[in-house]
Amino acid sequence: MSHRRITKRKAVLAGAGAVGIAAAAVLLPQAYAGQEGARSDASAPRKMSAASAADLLQQLGKQLGESYGGAYYDAGKQQLVVNVVGDNNAIDIQVKKAGAVPRSVDNSASELNTAKSTLARRATVPGTSWAVDPRNNQVLVTADRTVTGERWDRLEAAVKDLGPGMARIQKSEGEFKTFLEGGDAIFGGGARCSLGFNVTTQDGSPGFLTAGHCGVAAEQWSQEAGGAPIGTVQEAVFPGAGDFALVTYDDPATEAPSEVDTGDGQTVAIARAADAAVGQDVIRMGSTTGLSDGQVTGLDATVNYPEGTVTGLVQTNVCAEPGDSGGALFTADGSAIGLTSGGSGDCTAGGETFFQPVTTALAAVGAQIGDGAGDGAGDDNGANGAQENGGAGADAGAGDGAGAEDGGAEDGGGAEDNGGAQADAGADAGANAGADAGDQGGADDAGAGGADEAGGDAQGEGAGEDGGGQHN
């Protein structure tokens, strides 16, 4: 979904390539309605939206202790699946009574987070990333095509030393990089990016969010290549604990609607910011490739770009290409989820793409989107702990230091997938009112704090080598 920005009194979200009404019609109806099904008996799994699952996990995850092995949302069955370490009948009963589905696994959330910390210390090299995969109860490590020779040996040895069943490596055919280039396109300093979401700053001024690597590339941004500046960067974070920037419109009279331009006069109203959930359906809009959709595959991901390490990101299988950086990741029901950071591949071959959680960015810059519901999610994230645990929004808290992979435990806190209320946060907004949105912030990376992943050592290492991630 691209955003269309009109300066002066008609500024709208940045929007890019025109995407026909037909394309929007195919993607947008995929909204996941949160239907709450009645249970025939107290122990039968109940149907719920991702937002409701996140809310449930916030309470349930904290009670399971070391028996907790993460959780995710099964969108097909509309059920919350909770990983339970070993065979613990008492815990299984507790999970069932709560309306979720218990699943026996070998690794606890705390063990998986420890594994991530180890990787951050031993295997932070350009062209690699890792995030907890609750569906397989492992840490998923990805290496792009530039990771060869000594760097591959180093990565492989680190994963092997974690022990059997703790982590697995997958190769990416592409190359991790930010998608900087050249939804509406914005231009600055010879670079091209995409506008993410319009926001209202702390002092009530209009502005917008985009990728941090765009914000550090140029101070002023225009609507056209070589055109007059329309916005000035106020804050930018990249690399490190996030990839986001706040740009304020130079004309204070600029109207900045909270919506995404999806092409041919079609728009999607953005009512709130929400956290991501593994398994959640999402839509991306960028100025290069327009609309693309897919699913969230990981939370609190660490990506080692050539420019340095970035932590606390949302991992997806949604495609993106250079120029899409900063573009919006959202849900069909109007929840702002992320800002395009980078990844590998393209929209022909596919690949992995990473996004900055919107909740974390908003909390860091003190801005709000839509009606402000859920915008503060990232605030609490550093504390609660865990994506999968207390879940709330998957990446919600990641961002600023929370992000450390170690930290809040991707799995730990709330339900990557569940917590995910992100998308559904709004879906249930009637039944679950703003609760999901705001509470979700609980978050993924929440407790994290540990910024291991950020792992400093990696930032410089190999920078400049062909490894590294691509920034859109």
C-alpha positions as CSV (number, residue, x, y, z in Angstrom):
1,M,0.0,0.0,0.0
2,S,1.4,3.2,-1.0
3,H,0.7,6.5,0.6
4,R,0.0,9.6,-1.4
5,R,1.3,12.9,0.1
6,I,-0.1,16.2,-1.1
7,T,1.6,19.2,0.4
8,K,0.0,22.3,1.8
9,R,-3.6,21.6,2.8
10,K,-3.8,18.1,1.3
11,A,-0.9,16.1,2.6
12,V,-1.7,12.5,2.6
13,L,0.4,9.4,3.2
14,A,3.2,8.8,0.9
15,G,2.0,6.6,-1.9
16,A,3.9,5.1,-4.8
17,G,3.3,3.2,-7.9
18,A,-0.3,3.1,-8.9
19,V,-1.9,-0.1,-8.0
20,G,-5.2,-0.7,-9.6
21,I,-8.5,-1.1,-7.8
22,A,-8.5,-4.7,-8.8
23,A,-5.2,-5.3,-7.0
24,A,-6.5,-3.6,-3.9
25,A,-9.7,-5.6,-4.1
26,V,-7.7,-8.8,-4.0
27,L,-5.6,-7.9,-1.1
28,L,-7.8,-5.8,1.2
29,P,-10.6,-8.3,1.7
30,Q,-8.2,-10.6,3.5
31,A,-8.8,-8.8,6.8
32,Y,-8.9,-11.3,9.6
33,A,-12.2,-10.8,11.3
34,G,-11.9,-11.6,15.0
35,Q,-14.9,-13.8,15.6
36,E,-15.3,-15.0,19.2
37,G,-16.9,-18.4,19.1
38,A,-18.8,-19.8,22.0
39,R,-17.3,-22.9,23.6
40,S,-19.3,-26.0,24.1
41,D,-17.4,-26.9,27.2
42,A,-14.9,-25.2,29.5
43,S,-11.8,-26.9,28.1
44,A,-12.5,-26.7,24.4
45,P,-10.3,-24.3,22.4
46,R,-12.2,-21.2,21.5
47,K,-12.0,-19.2,18.3
48,M,-10.5,-15.7,18.7
49,S,-8.9,-13.0,16.8
50,A,-5.1,-12.3,17.0
51,A,-5.9,-9.3,19.2
52,S,-7.9,-11.4,21.6
53,A,-5.2,-14.1,21.6
54,A,-2.7,-11.4,22.6
55,D,-4.9,-10.2,25.4
56,L,-5.3,-13.8,26.7
57,L,-1.6,-14.5,26.5
58,Q,-0.8,-11.4,28.5
59,Q,-2.4,-13.0,31.4
60,L,-1.7,-16.7,30.7
61,G,1.9,-16.4,29.6
62,K,3.0,-14.8,32.9
63,Q,1.6,-17.8,34.9
64,L,3.5,-20.6,33.1
65,G,7.0,-19.8,34.2
66,E,9.7,-22.0,32.8
67,S,7.1,-24.3,31.3
68,Y,6.4,-21.6,28.8
69,G,7.9,-22.2,25.4
70,G,6.4,-19.4,23.3
71,A,3.1,-19.1,21.5
72,Y,1.6,-18.3,18.1
73,Y,-1.7,-17.5,16.5
74,D,-3.2,-20.1,14.2
75,A,-5.0,-17.8,11.8
76,G,-6.7,-20.7,9.9
77,K,-8.3,-22.2,13.1
78,Q,-8.4,-18.8,14.8
79,Q,-6.8,-20.4,17.9
80,L,-4.0,-19.5,20.3
81,V,-1.4,-22.2,20.4
82,V,0.8,-22.2,23.6
83,N,4.0,-24.2,23.7
84,V,4.5,-26.1,26.9
85,V,7.9,-27.6,27.8
86,G,7.6,-31.3,28.5
87,D,4.5,-33.2,29.5
88,N,2.9,-31.2,32.3
89,N,-0.7,-32.2,32.7
90,A,-1.4,-29.5,35.2
91,I,-0.1,-26.8,32.8
92,D,-2.0,-28.4,29.9
93,I,-5.2,-28.2,31.8
94,Q,-4.5,-24.6,32.7
95,V,-3.9,-23.7,29.1
96,K,-7.1,-25.5,28.0
97,K,-9.2,-23.9,30.6
98,A,-8.1,-20.5,29.3
99,G,-9.4,-21.5,25.8
100,A,-6.0,-22.1,24.2
101,V,-4.4,-25.1,22.7
102,P,-1.4,-26.6,24.6
103,R,1.5,-28.0,22.5
104,S,4.4,-30.0,23.9
105,V,7.9,-28.7,23.0
106,D,11.5,-29.2,24.1
107,N,12.8,-25.6,24.4
108,S,11.6,-23.0,26.9
109,A,11.3,-19.3,25.9
110,S,14.1,-18.4,28.2
111,E,16.4,-21.0,26.6
112,L,15.6,-19.7,23.2
113,N,16.4,-16.2,24.3
114,T,19.7,-17.3,25.7
115,A,20.5,-18.9,22.4
116,K,19.9,-15.6,20.7
117,S,22.2,-13.8,23.1
118,T,24.9,-16.3,22.3
119,L,24.5,-15.8,18.5
120,A,24.7,-12.0,19.1
121,R,28.1,-12.5,20.8
122,R,29.5,-15.1,18.5
123,A,27.9,-14.8,15.1
124,T,27.1,-11.2,14.4
125,V,28.4,-10.8,10.8
126,P,26.9,-8.8,7.9
127,G,24.4,-10.8,5.9
128,T,22.8,-12.7,8.8
129,S,19.7,-12.4,10.9
130,W,17.9,-14.4,13.6
131,A,14.5,-14.5,15.3
132,V,12.6,-17.0,17.4
133,D,10.3,-19.2,15.4
134,P,7.5,-20.4,17.8
135,R,6.0,-22.7,15.3
136,N,9.2,-24.8,15.2
137,N,10.3,-24.0,18.8
138,Q,13.7,-22.9,17.5
139,V,15.8,-19.9,16.7
140,L,15.7,-19.4,12.9
141,V,19.0,-18.1,11.6
142,T,19.2,-16.8,8.1
143,A,22.3,-16.2,6.0
144,D,22.3,-14.4,2.7
145,R,24.4,-15.3,-0.3
146,T,27.3,-13.2,0.8
147,V,27.9,-15.3,3.9
148,T,30.6,-17.7,2.8
149,G,34.0,-19.0,3.8
150,E,35.2,-18.0,7.3
151,R,31.9,-16.2,8.0
152,W,29.8,-19.2,7.2
153,D,32.0,-21.5,9.3
154,R,31.7,-19.1,12.2
155,L,27.9,-19.0,11.9
156,E,27.6,-22.7,11.5
157,A,29.8,-23.4,14.5
158,A,27.9,-21.0,16.7
159,V,24.6,-22.7,15.8
160,K,25.9,-26.2,16.3
161,D,27.3,-25.3,19.7
162,L,23.8,-24.2,20.8
163,G,22.9,-27.9,20.9
164,P,20.5,-30.1,18.8
165,G,17.1,-28.7,18.2
166,M,17.9,-25.2,19.5
167,A,18.4,-23.4,16.2
168,R,18.6,-24.0,12.5
169,I,20.1,-22.2,9.5
170,Q,18.5,-21.3,6.3
171,K,20.1,-19.8,3.2
172,S,18.7,-16.8,1.4
173,E,19.3,-16.5,-2.3
174,G,19.3,-12.7,-2.0
175,E,21.5,-10.2,-0.1
176,F,20.4,-8.4,3.0
177,K,20.4,-4.7,2.4
178,T,18.3,-1.7,3.1
179,F,15.8,-0.7,0.4
180,L,17.0,2.8,0.0
181,E,16.6,4.2,-3.5
182,G,14.6,5.8,-4.8
183,G,3.3,4.6,0.1
184,D,4.3,8.1,-2.1
185,A,7.9,8.4,-3.0
186,I,10.0,11.0,-1.2
187,F,13.3,12.3,-2.3
188,G,16.3,13.6,-0.4
189,G,20.1,13.9,-1.0
190,G,19.9,11.9,-4.2
191,A,18.0,9.0,-2.4
192,R,14.5,7.8,-2.9
193,C,12.4,6.3,-0.1
194,S,8.7,5.9,0.7
195,L,6.6,7.7,3.2
196,G,5.2,5.5,5.9
197,F,2.5,6.9,8.0
198,N,1.4,10.5,8.8
199,V,1.5,11.3,12.4
200,T,0.8,14.1,14.9
201,T,3.9,15.2,16.9
202,Q,4.0,16.0,20.6
203,D,3.4,19.7,19.9
204,G,0.5,19.0,17.6
205,S,2.4,19.5,14.3
206,P,1.9,17.3,11.3
207,G,4.7,14.9,10.3
208,F,5.3,11.4,9.0
209,L,7.4,8.3,9.8
210,T,9.8,6.7,7.4
211,A,12.9,4.5,7.6
212,G,15.8,5.6,9.8
213,H,18.3,4.8,7.1
214,C,16.4,7.3,4.9
215,G,16.5,9.9,7.7
216,V,20.3,9.6,8.1
217,A,20.8,9.8,4.4
218,A,19.3,13.3,4.0
219,E,17.9,16.0,6.3
220,Q,15.3,17.4,4.0
221,W,12.8,15.5,1.8
222,S,10.8,16.5,-1.2
223,Q,7.8,15.1,-3.0
224,E,9.6,15.1,-6.3
225,A,13.1,14.5,-7.4
226,G,14.9,17.8,-7.3
227,G,11.8,19.5,-5.9
228,A,11.4,22.0,-3.1
229,P,11.7,20.4,0.4
230,I,8.4,19.7,2.1
231,G,9.7,18.1,5.3
232,T,12.7,18.1,7.7
233,V,14.1,15.2,9.7
234,Q,13.7,15.7,13.4
235,E,15.0,12.4,14.6
236,A,16.5,9.3,13.0
237,V,17.7,6.0,14.4
238,F,19.8,3.7,12.3
239,P,21.6,1.4,12.8
240,G,21.1,0.1,16.4
241,A,17.9,-0.2,18.3
242,G,15.6,0.3,15.3
243,D,15.3,1.8,11.8
244,F,12.9,4.8,12.0
245,A,12.8,8.5,11.4
246,L,10.4,11.3,12.2
247,V,10.0,14.0,9.6
248,T,7.9,17.1,10.2
249,Y,6.2,19.0,7.4
250,D,7.7,22.4,6.8
251,D,4.3,24.0,6.3
252,P,2.4,23.7,9.6
253,A,-0.9,24.0,7.7
254,T,-0.3,20.8,5.9
255,E,-3.2,18.4,6.2
256,A,-1.8,14.9,6.9
257,P,-4.7,12.4,6.8
258,S,-4.2,9.1,8.6
259,E,-4.7,6.9,5.6
260,V,-2.7,4.9,3.1
261,D,-3.1,5.6,-0.6
262,T,-3.5,2.2,-2.4
263,G,-3.7,3.6,-5.9
264,D,-6.4,4.8,-8.3
265,G,-8.0,7.0,-5.7
266,Q,-8.4,4.2,-3.2
267,T,-7.3,4.7,0.4
268,V,-7.3,2.7,3.6
269,A,-8.0,4.6,6.8
270,I,-5.4,4.0,9.5
271,A,-7.1,4.2,12.9
272,R,-4.4,2.9,15.2
273,A,-0.9,1.5,15.7
274,A,-0.6,-2.2,16.7
275,D,2.0,-4.8,17.4
276,A,2.7,-7.7,15.0
277,A,1.9,-11.3,15.5
278,V,3.5,-14.4,13.9
279,G,1.1,-15.8,11.4
280,Q,-0.7,-12.5,11.0
281,D,-1.8,-11.3,7.5
282,V,-0.3,-8.0,6.5
283,I,-0.1,-5.7,3.5
284,R,2.8,-3.5,2.4
285,M,2.8,-0.3,0.3
286,G,5.9,1.1,-1.3
287,S,6.7,3.7,-3.9
288,T,8.6,1.1,-6.1
289,T,6.5,-2.0,-6.0
290,G,3.1,-0.7,-4.8
291,L,0.9,-3.2,-2.9
292,S,2.2,-6.6,-1.7
293,D,0.8,-8.9,1.0
294,G,2.1,-11.8,3.1
295,Q,2.5,-12.9,6.7
296,V,4.5,-12.1,9.7
297,T,7.1,-14.9,10.2
298,G,9.2,-13.7,13.2
299,L,9.4,-11.0,15.9
300,D,12.2,-9.2,17.6
301,A,14.5,-10.0,14.7
302,T,18.1,-8.9,14.5
303,V,19.5,-8.1,11.1
304,N,23.2,-7.5,10.4
305,Y,23.3,-5.0,7.5
306,P,26.6,-3.8,5.9
307,E,26.0,-0.5,7.8
308,G,25.6,-2.1,11.1
309,T,23.2,-4.3,13.3
310,V,19.6,-3.4,13.8
311,T,17.5,-5.1,16.5
312,G,13.8,-5.4,17.3
313,L,12.4,-5.8,13.8
314,V,9.4,-7.7,12.4
315,Q,10.3,-10.4,9.9
316,T,7.9,-11.2,7.1
317,N,7.7,-13.0,3.7
318,V,6.3,-9.9,2.1
319,C,8.4,-8.8,-0.9
320,A,10.0,-5.3,-1.3
321,E,12.6,-3.6,-3.5
322,P,14.9,-0.6,-3.4
323,G,12.8,2.6,-3.1
324,D,10.2,0.8,-0.8
325,S,12.2,1.8,2.3
326,G,10.1,3.5,4.9
327,G,6.8,2.4,3.3
328,A,3.8,1.2,5.3
329,L,3.1,-2.3,6.6
330,F,-0.5,-2.4,7.8
331,T,-3.6,-4.6,8.1
332,A,-6.8,-4.5,6.1
333,D,-8.7,-3.4,9.1
334,G,-6.6,-0.2,9.4
335,S,-3.8,-1.0,11.9
336,A,-0.3,0.5,11.3
337,I,2.2,-2.3,11.9
338,G,5.6,-1.4,10.5
339,L,8.0,0.7,8.3
340,T,9.9,-1.1,5.6
341,S,13.6,-1.5,6.6
342,G,15.3,-4.0,4.3
343,G,15.8,-7.6,3.4
344,S,16.8,-9.9,0.6
345,G,15.3,-10.8,-2.8
346,D,12.7,-8.9,-4.8
347,C,9.1,-9.1,-5.8
348,T,9.9,-11.7,-8.5
349,A,12.0,-14.2,-6.6
350,G,10.6,-13.4,-3.1
351,G,12.7,-13.4,0.0
352,E,12.7,-12.1,3.6
353,T,11.8,-8.5,4.5
354,F,12.2,-6.7,7.8
355,F,10.1,-3.9,9.3
356,Q,10.5,-1.4,12.1
357,P,7.5,-1.8,14.5
358,V,5.4,1.3,14.4
359,T,4.5,1.2,18.1
360,T,8.2,1.4,19.1
361,A,8.9,4.2,16.7
362,L,5.9,6.3,18.0
363,A,6.9,5.7,21.6
364,A,10.5,6.8,20.8
365,V,9.6,10.1,19.0
366,G,6.5,10.9,21.1
367,A,4.1,11.0,18.2
368,Q,0.7,9.3,17.6
369,I,-1.1,7.9,14.6
370,G,-4.8,7.8,13.9
371,D,-6.7,8.2,17.2
372,G,-3.7,7.3,19.1
373,A,-5.0,3.9,20.3
374,G,-2.2,1.6,20.9
375,D,0.5,4.1,20.0
376,G,2.1,3.8,23.3
377,A,2.5,0.2,23.1
378,G,6.2,0.3,22.7
379,D,6.5,2.1,26.0
380,D,5.6,-0.8,28.1
381,N,7.5,-3.1,26.0
382,G,10.7,-2.9,27.7
383,A,9.2,-4.2,30.8
384,N,6.8,-6.9,30.3
385,G,8.5,-9.2,28.6
386,A,8.1,-11.1,25.9
387,Q,6.8,-11.2,22.7
388,E,5.3,-14.4,23.2
389,N,4.7,-14.1,26.8
390,G,2.9,-11.3,27.8
391,G,2.6,-10.7,24.6
392,A,1.3,-8.3,23.3
393,G,2.3,-7.1,20.2
394,A,4.9,-9.0,18.7
395,D,7.5,-6.5,18.0
396,A,5.9,-3.9,19.9
397,G,8.4,-3.3,22.3
398,A,11.3,-4.2,20.4
399,G,12.6,-1.1,19.3
400,D,14.8,0.9,21.4
401,G,16.9,-1.4,23.4
402,A,14.1,-3.6,24.1
403,G,14.8,-5.1,21.0
404,A,17.6,-7.1,22.0
405,E,16.8,-10.5,20.9
406,D,17.7,-11.7,24.2
407,G,15.7,-9.4,25.9
408,G,12.3,-9.8,26.1
409,A,12.2,-13.0,24.6
410,E,10.7,-13.1,21.5
411,D,9.0,-16.1,22.6
412,G,8.8,-15.0,26.0
413,G,6.3,-12.7,26.2
414,G,3.4,-12.6,24.5
415,A,2.8,-14.3,21.6
416,E,4.5,-13.4,18.7
417,D,1.6,-14.4,16.9
418,N,-0.8,-13.6,19.4
419,G,0.4,-10.7,20.8
420,G,-0.1,-9.9,17.5
421,A,-2.9,-8.3,18.2
422,Q,-1.4,-5.9,16.1
423,A,-3.4,-6.4,13.2
424,D,-6.4,-7.5,15.0
425,A,-6.1,-4.9,17.5
426,G,-8.4,-2.9,15.5
427,A,-10.4,-5.8,14.4
428,D,-11.7,-6.4,17.8
429,A,-11.9,-2.8,18.5
430,G,-15.4,-3.0,19.6
431,A,-15.3,-6.0,21.6
432,N,-11.8,-5.5,22.8
433,A,-11.9,-1.9,22.4
434,G,-8.7,0.0,22.5
435,A,-7.6,-2.5,25.0
436,D,-5.9,-4.7,22.5
437,A,-4.3,-1.9,20.8
438,G,-2.8,-0.2,23.8
439,D,-2.2,-3.2,25.9
440,Q,-0.7,-5.1,23.2
441,G,2.2,-3.0,23.5
442,G,3.2,-5.4,25.9
443,A,5.3,-6.9,23.8
444,D,7.4,-9.0,22.0
445,D,10.6,-7.7,22.8
446,A,9.4,-6.2,25.7
447,G,11.4,-7.4,28.4
448,A,14.2,-7.5,26.3
449,G,16.3,-4.8,27.1
450,G,19.0,-6.9,26.3
451,A,20.4,-5.6,23.4
452,D,22.7,-8.4,22.8
453,E,21.7,-8.7,19.4
454,A,22.6,-5.3,18.7
455,G,25.7,-6.8,19.6
456,G,27.9,-4.1,18.9
457,D,30.6,-6.3,17.7
458,A,28.9,-6.9,14.5
459,Q,28.2,-3.5,13.5
460,G,31.5,-2.7,12.2
461,E,32.6,-6.1,11.4
462,G,32.6,-6.8,7.8
463,A,30.8,-3.6,7.0
464,G,31.5,-2.8,3.5
465,E,31.8,-6.5,2.6
466,D,29.3,-7.5,0.2
467,G,27.3,-9.0,3.0
468,G,24.7,-7.2,4.5
469,G,21.2,-6.3,4.2
470,Q,19.4,-4.4,1.8
471,H,17.5,-1.4,2.8
472,N,14.5,-0.6,0.8
